[in-house]
């Protein structure tokens, strides 16, 4: 069988727990209609639990409609982009659904962005209205943009009154090392308080016609290989497809019965879709965390009888070593998922020993509406990010020629399916480079170097942009990092190529040692260890020790920052 035909035969479907849903028979409604149905069906069930404040579905939906009416009174209309510059709070959930209620488009902004980064996203998206956390208001002002409206809210507005003093400490943790300003907001001249909009007796939001397949729901921004972040256009149908397909993939999940630990940031596509949207459309309860506090999360597993947990590899790495991890009943959880980065086998093994449970690894990108692959329950392959979820097609092609590669070869992962974005906002050339015709069909090129085995399981090797070229060899930074992680004295590692006119790149490893090993391992010993298990051309020539590595907002080692540091030095 030719490579193309083998991929199109979808060999992975034999491992589906049930026949995949027929896309033509799946309901495809505007997202506000889905929430309306869930609010009616589960009116008395808790939708959001925020440090003890419980908001039922009927109350959530009421606040969504009231905020939508308030936004409409400010001039927000269908198609307008509205920026959410918020932490994980009830206000994010309410605002997100209120914007969609008007047929407008949510563009979420990272709370750690500076005014310069905020300005880029607001300018590029054309957002004229911002809903922001009060501590982030100065960054909005600092953009210098003439906005139509800024709606400001404080974290304490939804905390129980006995816990409102806790608000500032939560903010301090959420802001990491940033200074928490004392904020005085004076309404007027386009500045409004969130609660004022809710209490304003505005007219009900207008009925707008939403075409789920054409109309945008969300415009999240994702980093490119070069240049500033760009907006991925996701429709209502994209979000609903991911929800339907992942729920069909894990039939243990039941509507109206799930409790989701929701600490992943909602501005990021992973937390936004797999935790928030999936949770709401299941009629589940979102147990919100503004910060990642391991003690609180461990307590929440039993306190709230949690059934679903979504995290990133670094979260599980810290959690497996936490002294209180063994106290929680992790076996009550139906799903424990890891995404956004590669999960190391040592983490998987240690987690299983401590908790008696398995972590399911998955894969997805902003452009794929968070999910394209995952490991099926009962048939996990450690080291693999799984198989395509129902109705998603995948193949491996040559990164340069786009020819389909034989099974087992490493190449670029390409995807098709109802979860794939429409394109990049205002960037037709970037869209054309990414959404390409291969063999008569349009495929999305992920930029990830991946291998598929005979059973249809996929294995991550590296980002194409992180590939190191050394004397004609292609070297995967991820492979070297994974090998370094296996050394008991090494806690973390990042590998990059240092440009060199003779060899192309010199391989450099930036290493973080375990606390008790610091000062006890030399660069020469790291190199000697690599020689034991890696081919000669993969062995780092340079080693640097650090106390920590730079990470992205979702916990990945940021090789981009490591490379930029080299450029700054150079």
N, C-alpha and C positions, 0 to 999 in steps of 0.2 A: 504494500500500500504506500502511495506517495505521502510525503510528510504532510502536505496540506490536507489531504483526505483523512489522514489519521487524526489530526487535531480537530477537524470538523466532525469526526465521528464521536467526539466527546467521550473518551474512554472512562472518564471519571464518574459518569452518571450512575454506574453500577454500585457506587458507594453512597448514593443518596439514601437517606432513611425512608423516603417515600417518593412517589413519582412527582417530578417538578410541576408546579402549577402552570396551566396554559395561559400565557400572557394575554391572549385574546379574550379570555373569560375572567380575568382579574379586574375587579373594580378599580377604575382610575378616576378618582374624584379630586377636586381641589382640596388642599390640606385643611383649610378651615372647616370644610364639610366633614372631614374625618373627625376632627376635634369635637364638632357639634354632636356627632353621633355618639362618640365615647362619653362626652359629658352627660348626655341623656341616659345612656345605658348604665353608667357607673357614677351617677350624681352624688351619692353619699360616700363614695370611696375617696380616700386621701390621694390626691394627685401629687402634692409636693410636701415634703417634711423638711423644714429648714431650721435645724438646731432646736427642734421642739415646737415650732409653729407649723400647724397642720392646715393645709388648704385643700378642701375637697374639690372634686371636679366641677360641681355646680358653681362654687365660688370662683374657681379659676376661670371658667368660661365667662362668668359675669364680668370679671375684671378685664378679660380680653376684649369683650364687646365695649366696655366703658372706655378703655384706653383707645380702642380703634375709633370710637366716636370723637374722643378728644383730639386724636391725631388728624382726623378728617376736618375738624374745625380749624386746625392750623394750616390746612391746605394740602395735606398729603393725599395723593391720588394714585390710582392704579399705574403701575410701572415706575413710580418714584423709588429711588433707593434711599433707605433709611439705615443709618449706621448704629450698631449696638456696640458701645464701648463699656462693657460691663463685666463684672465678675460672675461666678456661678451663684446666682441669687434668684429668688422668685421673680424679680423684675425682668431678668433675662427671658424667662419662659413666657411671662405675660406679654412682654414687648414683641418677642419673636412672632407669636401667634397673632397679636393685634396688627402688626404690619402686614402679615399674610392675609388677614381678614379683609384688608382694603385692596388686595391685589397688588400691593407694593412689594418691594424686594428688600430683604434683609441683607446687609453687608456687615458681618461681624468683625470687630477690630480687637487685636490682642491687647489686653490690659497692660502689658509691659511695653507697648509701643511708646516712643517719644513723640513729641509734637511734630517733628519732621516726618516720621513714618505715618502718623495719623493724617498729616496733610496730604501725603502722596495718595493714600487710599481714598480719602474724601474727594480729592481732585479727580483722580482717575475714574472713580465710580460715578461721580456726579451727585453724590449724596448731599442734600441740602438740609437734612434734619438729622440730629444726633441725639441718642438717648445714652447718657453717660453716668458713671459712678461719680459721686461728688468729689472724691479725691483725685479724679482724673480730669476734672473740669478745666483746670489750668492748662492742661495739654491741648484741650480743644481750643481754648482762647489763643494759645501759643501758635496755632496754625496760621493765624492771621486771616483766615477765610471769612467771608461775609455769608454766614449761614442763615437760613430762614428761621430755624428754631433749634434750641438746645434744651433738652428735657433732662433735669438733674435729679438723681435719687441717692439716698444713703442706705448703707447696709443695715442700719438699725431699724428701718421702717418695717421690716418683716421679721425681726427677732422678737421673741417673747419679751415683755417689758423687764422681767427679772434678769434677762441675759443681754440687755442692750449695752451694758458696760463692756461686754465681751466683743462688741463690734470692732473697736479700735485694734484689739489684739489680732482679730481675724484679718483686718486690713493690713496690719504690719506683716503678718506671715504671707499674705497673698502678694504683697508688693516686694517680697524678698528683701533686698538690701536698699530699696528706695526709701527716701524720706517721706513720711506721711504728713502732708500739710494740714494745717487747720484751715478749713474751708468755710467761708461765709458766702452763701449764694443769695443774691438779691434778684428776685423775679422781676421781669420787665425787659423791654427791648429785645424780644426774641428768646428770653430765658424763662423757662417754666419749671415748676416743681412737678415731679411725677405724680404725687398724691393729689395735687390740685387738678391735674387732668382727669384723674380717676373720679374725683368728686364733682367735677364740672358737669352740669346737666346738659351735656351736648346731645344733639340729635343722634339717634341710632346710626351706626355705620351704614353707608349705602350698600345696596346689593350690587356687586360687580360681577360681570361675566369673566370667569377664569378658564382658560383653555389649559388643562394640566400638561399637555404635551408641548405647548408653545410658550406659555407664560413663565417667566422666571419666578422662583421662590427665594433663592439665596444666591448671593454673589460673594463667596468666600475667596480670600486672596491666598495664593500659594507662591512660594519662592521658585524662581526659575534657575536654569543653569547659569545664566548671566542676567544682569540687570535687576531692576526692582520687582517686587511681587506683582502678579497679575491675577485678575479676577476670573474665576471659573464659573461659567453660566450654568446653573443647575435649575431645572424646572421642577414643578410640583410632581410630575410623573417620575423624574429621576429619584426623588426622595421616597416616593411611594414604592417604587420598584425595589429599592434596597430594603425597605421594611418588609415587603411581602416575601422577597427571596430569602432573606436571612431567617425569617420566622419559619418558612417552609423547611429550611435546612436544619433547624433545631426544633422539632415538633414537641419537645418536652415543655416548651414555653406555652403558657396558657393565658388567654385574655382575662383580665380582671383579677389575676392571682399573683402577679410578680412584684417584687420589691427590688429596685435597682440602686446600688451604691453609685452615686453620680458625683465623682470628684474630678473626672477628666474635664478640662476646660471646654465650655460650650462654644467659645468662639472658634475652636478648632473642629474640623469636620468630623473627627473620630468621636469625640465626646458629644458633639451636637447631634449626630445621626444615631449612633449605636446606643447611646444612653438616653438622651432627651427625647428625640423623635420616636424611637422604638418604644421607650417607656410610656410616653403619652398615648401612642396609638394602640398599645396593648391594654390601656386602662390600668397601667401599673402605678406604683408609688415611687417617685423619685426622692431618694434621700440625698439632699444636696449638701455638698461640702465646698466651701469657698477656698479652702486650703487643703493640702495633702498632709493631714495629721495621722500618722500611722496608728497611734493609740485610739483615736476616735473612730477610725475605719474598722479596726479590729473589734472594738466594742459594738459598732453598728451591725456587724454580721449577726450577732445573737440578739441584741436589743431590738432590732427592727425585723428580725427573721428574714434577712436578705436572701434573695434567690438568684441574683445576677450581679456579676462583678466584671467590670471592664477596666483594664490597666495597660501599662506599657512595661517593657522589660525591666527598666530601672526600678520601677515600683515593686515588682516581684522580687528583684534582687535585694532590695532593702527589707522587704517584708519577710523574706525567708530567714533573715538573720535577726529579726526583732525578737527580743526575749519573751514577748507576750503572744506571739503568733500561735503558739501551740494551745493557747487557752480557748480560742474560738472554734466553733463547730463548723468548719469549712464544708463539711459534707452535706450541709443543708442547701448549699448553693447548686443550682441546676447548671449554671454556666459560669466558668471562670475563663475569661478571654484576654489574650494579649495581642496588641497590634502596634502599629506605628514604627516598629523597628524589629530587628531579628532577635529572637529569644535564644539565649545560650543554653546548650544542653546541660551544663552544670547547674544552671538555675532551675531548669525543669526537674532534674533529678533531686536536688535539695528540697524543692518545694513539695514534691510528692512524698519524700521521706518525712517531712515535718507535718504535713496536713492530711496525707492520705488521699489527696485529690489530684486531678490532672489539669494542666493549663492547656487550653486550646489556642493555638496560634493562628492568626489570620493576617490578611493583607488587603490593602486598599489605598487609594490616593484621593486627594480632594477632587480630582477630575472624574473619579469613579464613584462619587457620592459615598465615600468612606470604605466600602467593602466590595471586593471582587472575589476573594478566596477565603477559605477557612478550613480547618480540620473538622471532619464530621465526628460527632460523638461516637465513641466505641471503636473508632478506627483512626487513631491519632498516629501520625508519623513524626517523631521528634526530629527537629531540624528542618522540617518542611512547613511552609505556611499554608499547606492544604491544597484543596481542589477548588475549581470555580464554583461559586454558589449557583443555584438554579437560574437558567436563562442567561447566563454569562458565558461567552465563548472566549477561549484563550489559545494563543499559539506562540511559538518562539521563531523569530526571524533574524536574519543577519542584520546587524544595526546599520550597515552602510548600504547594502543592496536591497534590503527588504525581502529577500528570498526566504521561504520557509526552510527551517533547519531540521535535520533528522532528530528524532526523539533521543534525548540524552546529551545533546550538545548544548553548550551555553550560548545564549543569544539574547536579543532584546524581547521582552514580554510585550505582546500586543493584545488588545482586548476589544470585544464588541459586546453590546448589550444595552438594555433599556436604562441602565444606571450611568451610562457615559454622558458627560457634559455636552452641551450644544457647541461649546467653543470658548475661547478666551475673549473677555469683554474688550471691545475696541481694538483687538489685535488680530486681524484676519490673516496676516502673514504667519504669526506664531501658530494660529489654529491650523493653517494649511500644512505646516511642518509636522504637526502632531497628529492630525486626523488625516490619514493617508490611504490611498487606494492600493490594496495589496491583493492581487489575484481576483480583481473584480469586486471586492467588498471594501468598505471603509473600516479601518481599524484605528484604534487609539494607541499610539506608541508611548509606552510608559517611561522610557529612559532607564529602566531597570534591567540588569543582566541576570538572567534566570535560566534554570534547567528544569525540564519536565521528565519524570521517569515513565516507565512503561505503563504504570497504573494511572497516570494522570495527576500525580502529586507534583507540586512545584517547589523548587528550592532556590532561595535568593543567594546571589553571589555579590553583587555590588550595584551601585548607581553607575551608569555609563560615564557620568562626569567625574567619578572618583577612580576610574580605572587608571592604574599606573603603568606607564610604558618604560621598561628597563631593557636596554640593549636588544630591542626587537621583541621581547617577551611582554605578554599582557599579564599583569599582576593584579589580583583582586585584594584591595586593602582589607575587605571584610574577612577573607580567609586568614590573613595574618593576625588580625585582631582576635578572631575566634580561637586560634592556636594559643595566643598569648593569654587569653582568659583561662585556659586550662591549667596554667601554672598556679600552684597554691599561694604563691607570694604576690601575685598580680591581681589587683582589684579591678582595674579598668585600663583600656588602651585605645588609642586612636592612631591610625596609620595614614600617612600622606606621602605623596611624591614631591620631592624637592627638585625643581627644574635644574637640569644639568646639560650643558652643551655637548658633552661626549656620549653620555649614556641615555639621554632623554629625561630620566628621573633618577634620583637617588632615594631609596626607600628610607623613611624616617618613622620610628615608633615613638609616640609620646605615651609614657607609662605612669600609671598611678599604682603604687604598692599598697598592700594591706597595711594597716596601721602598725601592727607589730613587726612588719618586715622592713619598714622604712630605714634606710641607711645600711641595710644588710644585703642588698643585691646591687651589683654593679652593672654598668652598660655592657661590659664584656660578657657577663653571665647571661644577660638577656639575649645577646647575639648568639652565644654558645647554645643556649636552649633552643633558639630558632633553627640552628643548624641541625639539631637532632631530629626535627620533624618536618622541615620544609625544604623544598628544592633550593639549590644554591642561589638562584636568581630571585627568590622570594625573601631571602634573609635581609633584614634591615641593616643598613650600613651606619645609621645614626640612631641613637637612643637618647631621649630626654626624659628626666623624671620630673613629675609635678605632683602637687597636692590634690589637684582636681582638674577635670577637663571641661571645656565649654560644652554646654548642651543646648539643644533647641527647646522650645517651650513644652514639648511633649516628651522630653527626656532622651532624645537621641544625642549621641556624641556628634558635635557639629564640626565635621571636617572642613566645612567652608570657612569657619572662623579660624581654624588652625592654619589653613592656607593663607587667609588674609593677614594673619600675624606675620607670616614669612614675607609677604609683599611689603608690609609696613617696615619690617626690618631692612629688607632689600632696598 
